[in-house]
């Protein structure tokens, strides 16, 4: 998994002053899921990722592959 999603989640959580426990509770997912998401686990349920992202007004979407991503 690219580092962009885990970094985005962690940055937004900190921006809003949330702990991992707070984020899990507010988004309706487990603490373990939040930890795995922030650590960049490659296999995560997209519905749960979207639950977390929804808290920050975002959702998972398709993005074009940049040339440097292909290497």
Buried (B, 14 or more C-beta within 10 A) or exposed (E): EEEEBBEBBBEBBEEEEBEBEBBBBBBEBEBEBBEBBBEBEEEBEEEBBBBBBEBBEBEEEEEEEEEEEEE
